[in-house]
Amino acid sequence: MAKVISQETFDDVVKENIIEFAMEPAEAKLETVKQFEAQGINLANIIKDLDINAETGKPILNEAIDNLKLYLEEKSADKEKLLDILKVIEAECQKSIPHRVLASKYEAHTCILKVVAQQLERPDTTADTDILEGSLKTLISLYHTQPDIFDAEALTYTKALLDLFVEKENVASLTLQWLQKCCIMHEINRQNIMKASITQHLKPYIFKENAKVLRDVLAVLRFLVLDDDIRVEFGCAHEHARQLATEFIVVLTHLLDEFDDANILADLMLTIGSLAVRQEFCVTVDEAGCIKLVLKVMSDNINSVRLNREALKLLRALAGHDAVKSHIVQGGVAPILKEVLHTHMANDAVVSAALACISTLTLRVKDNSKTLFDTGIAETIVESIRRHPKSKIVQRNGAWAIRNMVSRSREQCDTWLSYGVEDVLNTALADHPSVTTDIKAALRDLGCKVELKEEWTGTAEKKILK
């Protein structure tokens, strides 16, 4: 078994090389590595790139945390000193996950929460926002891809900060960003946050006056409905989405009419789509005028890549309800879809989203297929697929769109074939074998020659009597 040492042992030897042998930090670290490797010690668990204070020989991160502990013990009031310490810890934590883990091991998280607590204990008018902002920035760096350190105490402070600093944009924004870091890849944190009635603390921030804070709130809502923690067998993403949709989805829909900024509108549509996980919510946002607003936003911002991509995803999500699907087409989406495809034909992400939206809108609805077809969108679809031969997603979504448009409207087939769709699909068939079934289905419904594979060729144990 290979011998190992602790980080403290490694750091002590580096310090000794600097202090006792007057080495430079880089030289001292290199010499320390050589010494331990010569002894057959495995250094895989050691952080070798910690920045070292050339005067003391100690890692800067360790030194800063020790200084913070001393600052708290002495109950110092030197604001500038505290801010400098926090900046050092923040900068070190931004370097890598091992740096953040080491900072947590040395209780940086506990110390920073004490700093936050000291400010929260003061009357609202005397709390130092500079110290709060410095503490929150450091916590955000510390929590990045390390949400396990979030605990009940930290949750209590996030709620208090949200309640007390509604009028302080920077503090509120940083608190929301801290909350976002706690949600990513951590199902238990999300459940604890929802159980703490976080919606009541977020409501004051759902307004149009402060766009920056609104975007941070929208991100929190989306992160609360993630399902990205592989450590749990079952998550509560759907239930969280239901609760949040009940509280916010109508309000968010109305905000689509309040902004001109494409990024804010894209965030709103992305969030609405994340929350519209049940058919009744699709109907709710439809009745709130969502479809009309989304189509207007798309028409007014036809050149925005991100906005149109999110709008197409939202329309597709809402089209999961048959009645809403009809309302989308009746609302005039067909010419807009054609224009979006034409405008962003070089962007595979937008093309893929548009084709997926078309496939959903035309699924089992002949009238919707006819409405789209009458705009001349067939040629645009074929050309968009032809432009992205290496994109498997575009080829698959294109096959879906074509199949759904012609499956109940065979009179369209000749027109599609005149645009060279058969050659395009056959090329995709050869280049993307993983989506063979989807492409063959489109060729079959177009009436093209296609070799269909019979998946099961066995014989039944008992014959059916005629």
N, C-alpha and C positions, 0 to 999 in steps of 0.2 A: 504494500500500500504506500502510495506517495505521501511524503511528509508535507504538511501545510503549516502556515503561520497566520497570525491575525494581522489585520490592517494596522493596528497599533504597534505591533512589533516591527513591521516594515517601516512605518513612519519614524519610529524611534531610532532605527539604524540610519535612516536618511539624515535625521537631525544630528546624530553623532558625527556623520561624515562631514556635515557642514560646519558644525561648531568645533569639533576636535581636530579636523584635518583641513579646515579652511577651503573646502571645495565649493564650487558654484552649485546651485540647486540641480541643474541638469546633469552635471557630472556626478553629483552625490547620488542621484536616483539611479543612474546607469551603473555606478559602482555597487550600489546596494543590490540591484538585480543580479549582477554577476556573482556577488558573494553568496546569495541564497541559491542560485541555480547551481553553483559549484558544489553546494552541500546536498544537491538532489531534492531541493524543496520546490514543490509545485506552486507557482505564483498566479495561477488562473483566477483565484478569488481576490486578488489584490488590485486596487486602483493605482496604476503606476503613473498616471498623468495629472495627479493633483498638483496645483500650483503651490509652490513653497515660498515662504517668507525667507529671504536670503539672510536676514539678520538673526532671526530666532530659530530657523530650521524647522518650524512647524508648518503644516499645511494651512494655507490661508483660510480654507473653509472651517477647519477645526478651530482655528484661532478666533475667527469671527463669531462662531457660536459660543465659545468660551467668554468672549467679550460681552456678548449679549446676556449671558447668564450673570456675569459680574455686574452689568448695568442694572439688571433687575434686582439683584441682591442688595446693591447699594442704594436702590431707589433714586437713581440719578435723574436729574431734570435737564440734562444736556441734550437738547433736541437734535442738534446737528450731528453729534456723535452717534446717536441712535440711528438716524437716517443713513449715515455712512456705513454702519454695521449691516443694516438691512440690505443696502445696495450690494455689498460684497457677497452676502449669502445668496441674494437673487441672481447675481451674475454667475456664481459658482454652480448653482442649481440648474441653470440654463444649459450647462455644458453636456451633461449626459445623465442617463438613468442611474448609473452607479454613484454619481455625485449626489443625486437626490436621495438615494437610499442611505448613503452615509450620513447626510445631513439629518435625516429622520432618526437614524440610530443614535446620533448625538443630541437628540431631543430638540432640534430646531423648531419643529412643529409646535411643541408644548410651549416653548419660550415666546414664539411669535403670537400665539393665542393669548398669552398673558399680557402682551403689549396691547392687543386689541381689547382685552377685557378692561384694562386700565382706562382706556379712552371711553369705553361704554359706561363705565361707572361714573364718569363725569357728567355734569348737566349737558344737555344737547348743545347749548350755545357755546360751551367752552371746550368741547371735544376738538382735538387737533386733527384736522382733515389731512394735513401733510403726513402725519405719523400713520394715520389709518390707511392712506393711499400707499405709503411705503410698505406697510405690513401686508396689505392685500396683494400687492405686486409680487412680494416675496412668496406668499402662500401659493399664488397661481403658478409660479415657477416650480415650487416644491411639489405641488400636486400633479404636475404634468406627467401623465401615464403612471401615476402612483396614487390612485384614489383610495387605497386601503387604509390610509392614515386618517381618513375622515371619521369623526366620531360624534357622539351625542353633544359634546361640548361645542364642537365646531358648528354643528347644525343650529344650536341655540344662538350662536353669535351671528350666523348668516341671517336668521330671521330678525334678530334685533337690529342689525345694520340696515336691512331692507325697510324696517318700520320707521327707524329714526332718521334716515338720510334720504328721504324721497326727493328733497329739494337739492341735494348735493349730487350733481351728475356724475362726477368722477368716482366718488365712493360707491354710489349705487351701481354704476357700470362694472367696477372692479369686483364688487360682491357677487354680481350675477355671473361674471366670468369665472370666479372661484367656484360657484355652484355648478357651472358647466363641467369643470374639470372633475368634480366629485361624481358626476353622473356617468362619464364615459367608461365603458367596460366594467361597470360595477352595479349589478342588479340589486344587491342589498342596500346600497346607498340610495338608489332611486326609490326603492320601496319605503325606506325610512323617511326620505324627504317628502314623499306623497302622504305618508301617514301623519306627518307633522303639519298637515293642512297648508302646504306651501302656496296653494292657489290664492289664499286670502292675502298673503304677503306680496304676491306678484301683481294682483289686480291694479294697485295704484300706478303701475308702470305701463299699463296698456292704454296709451294715449298718443296723440299725434304730435304733441308739442316738442317732444324730445326723441328724435329719430334714432340717435345713437343708443340710448338706453333701451328703446323699443326693440332694436335689433338684437340686443343682448338677451332681453326677455324671450323673444321668439326662439333664440337658440336654446335657452333653458327648456322651453316647452318641447322642442324637438328631441332634445337629449333625454328627457324624462320618458320618452316612448321608444327608446332604443332597445334592441334585443341582441346585445353584442357580448354578453358575459358567458363564456364557454364553461365557466365553473358551476353554473346552475342548470339543472335539467329543464325547468320550466320558469319562464319569466312572467311578469305582469304587464308587459308592454300594451297589450290590448285593453286591459282594464284601466291603465293609466291614461291611454288615449281617450277612452270613453269619458272618464272623469274630467279631463282637461277640455275635451270638445264641448261637453255640457256647459262649462263655464265660459269658454273663450271663443268658440268657433264663429258665432254670429258677429261678435264684436270685431274679430279679425277680418271677417268678410266686409263689413262696413268700412274698415280702414283702407280697403283697396281704392276707395273713391277719394281718399284724403291726401294721397302722396303722388308726386311726379317722379321721384327718384327711382330709377329702374332697379337698383339693388334692394331697396326697401320693399318694393312691390314683389320682387322675386322671393325675398325672405317670407313675406306674408303668404304667398301662394304655396311655397314649400311647406310652411307650417300648417296651413289649412289642409293640404294634402296628407300630411303626416297624421292629422287628427281625424280625418274623415274615414274612419275604419269600419263604419257600420252604415247600412243603407239608409237608416233614418237621418244620419248626419248629412248624407248626400242630398237628401230631400230638403233638410233644414237650410243648408247653404244655398241651394237652388232657390228656395222661397225667399231667402234674404237678398236675392239679386246677384249672386256670385257669377253666374254664367255671363250675364250682360256686362258686368264689370271686367271680367277676365278678357272677354273678346275686345272690349274697348281698350284695355291696357295693351293687348297684343297689337292692335291696329296703330296705337299711338307710339309704340316702341318696337316697330317691326325689325329694326336693325340690332336690337339688343340680344345677344346670344343667350346669356344666362336667364334673362326674364322669359324669353320664349321657351326655353327648355323647361323651366319650372311650370310655366303656364300649360304646356302640353302634357306634362306629367299630372298636373292637377285635373285637367279635363278628362284624362284617361281614368283617373281614380273615380271621379264623379260619374263617369259613364258606366260604372259598374251597376248602377241602378237603371233599369230599362226606361223608365219615364224620364229621368234626367238625361239619359242618352238622347232621347228624341228632342228634348228641349235644347240641347246643345246644338244639334244640327239645325233645328228650326230657328235658332237664334242667329244663324248666319256664319257658322264656323267654317263652312266649306271653302269660300274664296280666301279666307284668312290662312287656312292650312296650306292652300296652294301657294300663296304669297310667301309664307314662312319657309316652305320647302325650297322655293325658287331663290329666295334671298340668302338662305344659309346652306345651300347645297354643298358647299365645300366643308361644312362642319359636320363630322360624323355623329357627334352627340345630339345635335338638334335634329338631324335627319332621322336618326334612330328613334328619338322621342316622337317625332311627327308620324313616322310610319306605324309605331306602336299605337298611337292615338287613333289613327285611321282604322287600324285593324279592330280596335275595340268599338269604335263608333259604328262600324259596318257589320259587326258580328250578328248574324241571323236577322238583319233588318234590311230588306230589299230597298225600301224607300230611301234610307240613308245612303246606301250605295249609289242609287241613281242621282241623288242630290250632289254628291261628291263628283261622280263621273261627269255630270253635265257641266262642271266647271272646267273640264279638260285636264283634270289633275292626273289622269292616267299616264300621260306622257312625262309629266314632271316626276312621278313616282319611279318610272322606269329609268329615267336619266339619273335620278338621285342614287338608285341602286347601282347603276353602271359606274358612277363616280367613286364608289367605295368598295372595290372588289376584294380588298383584304380585310374588311371589317365583317366578322362573322355576325355580329349583332345586327348590323344594317341589313345584311343578306337575309337573316332569319325574319326580322321584323317586316322587311319588304315582302317576303313570301307570305307572311300572315296577312298583310294588307291586301295583296293581290287576290289571295284565295278567298278572303271574306267578301271582297267586292264582287267577285264573279260567281261565287258558289250558288247564289240565287238569282243571278242576272247573267245568264249565259249569252245573252245578246251582246254583251260587252266584249266577248272573247276576241272577235275579229279585230276590233280596234286595238286591244292590248297587243295582239300578235303583230299588228302592223308597225308597232313601235320597237319590235325586236326583243320583246320580253322573253321569248323562248331561249334565245341565245344567252341572254343575261343570266337566266336561272340555271341553264345547263352549265355555264361557267362556274357559278356558285356551287353547283352540285359537285363538281370535280374538286374545287378548292376547299370546301368546308364540309367534310364528311360527317361532322358531329351534328349538323342541322339538316341532314339528308331528308328525314321524314317531312319536315316543314316545307322544304323546297319541292319535293315530289308531290305533295298535296296541292301546291299551287299549280304545278304543271298539269296534274291530273284534271283539276277543275277548269283549266284553260283549254282542255281538250287536246293537249300535246301528248306525243308518244313518250311514255315513261315506264320504266321497268319497276314494278312493284314487287317487293319481296314478301312471300307468305311466311309469317313468323312462326306458325305452328302447322306442322304437316302430319301429325300423328293420327291415329285412328281411335275412335271411341270404343270403350269396352262393350257398350250396348248400342245396338243400332236402333234408330227411331223408326217405329212402324208407321208406314203411310196408310 
